[in-house]
Amino acid sequence: MESSPRPPQVNLNDRVDILKNVSIFAQTEANTLQEIAASMREVSLKPEQNLFKKGSEGKEMYVIVEGAVRVHDGNYVFAVLRQGQVWDDSSLES
């Protein structure tokens, strides 16, 4: 059985560097950034793939590292997020 190749995982130091370039973490101490980076997990999406759906429980925060993410409800686009931007899915809770 063949498995498709997985993209390389981002190491801890790279995750810390990613966080340093996000405005809300710019003034965060190095040890705190390392703790946050250690709890992060990488999510890769294909074009048009959903990350979450309306009504799902919001408890995640996403940092866009590459590409763009469209936050929408049908044809209404709330935002298009790009590299270095953050999305907190609890923002969609009603």
DRENFINU-626047 format. One line per 3 residues: their letters; for each residue y, z, x of C-alpha. Coordinates in pm, whole numbers, plus 50000, padded with zeros to 5 digits. Example, Ala and Ser with C-alpha at 12.3 -4.5 7.8 and 13.67 -1.06 7.14 Angstrom:
// residues 2
as	49550:50780:51230 | 49894:50714:51367
// end
This chain:
// residues 94
mes	50000:50000:50000 | 50339:49901:50140 | 50645:50110:50097
spr	50997:49978:50115 | 51201:50092:50415 | 51431:50386:50354
ppq	51785:50384:50483 | 51842:50620:50776 | 51939:50971:50673
vnl	52280:51100:50775 | 52248:51386:51024 | 52430:51719:50994
ndr	52706:51634:51242 | 52777:51306:51062 | 52796:51494:50731
vdi	53049:51737:50880 | 53255:51440:51003 | 53242:51285:50655
lkn	53369:51609:50500 | 53651:51639:50755 | 53783:51304:50630
vsi	53791:51415:50265 | 54131:51557:50169 | 54001:51865:49984
faq	53806:51973:50295 | 54074:51886:50554 | 54173:52250:50617
tea	53822:52396:50586 | 53685:52591:50883 | 53409:52430:51092
ntl	53141:52688:51006 | 53210:52645:50634 | 53191:52267:50669
qei	52853:52305:50839 | 52726:52521:50552 | 52845:52266:50296
aas	52703:51977:50501 | 52364:52150:50525 | 52342:52166:50145
mre	52439:51801:50092 | 52190:51534:50000 | 52231:51162:50036
vsl	52224:50938:49729 | 52215:50560:49765 | 52270:50339:49463
kpe	52205:49975:49391 | 52480:49770:49222 | 52511:49861:48852
qnl	52274:50160:48895 | 52380:50474:48705 | 52430:50796:48895
fkk	52457:51004:48577 | 52510:50942:48208 | 52755:51074:47952
gse	52637:51405:47813 | 52433:51503:48118 | 52491:51849:48263
gke	52770:51834:48520 | 52700:52037:48832 | 52733:51793:49120
myv	53014:51676:49342 | 52994:51335:49506 | 53172:51210:49818
ive	53192:50832:49833 | 53093:50732:50187 | 53054:50357:50146
gav	53126:50104:49874 | 53281:50190:49538 | 53173:50376:49226
rvh	53298:50292:48878 | 53328:50584:48635 | 53322:50437:48286
dgn	53228:50479:47922 | 53129:50134:47801 | 53421:49902:47867
yvf	53668:50184:47936 | 53698:50253:48311 | 53820:50604:48395
avl	53833:50545:48769 | 53708:50335:49058 | 53632:50560:49353
rqg	53620:50438:49711 | 53538:50570:50056 | 53663:50925:50114
qvw	53719:51000:49746 | 53539:51274:49555 | 53400:51290:49202
dds	53294:51609:49028 | 53069:51516:48735 | 53162:51834:48548
sle	53488:51652:48472 | 53302:51459:48204 | 53190:51764:48008
s	53351:51793:47668
// end
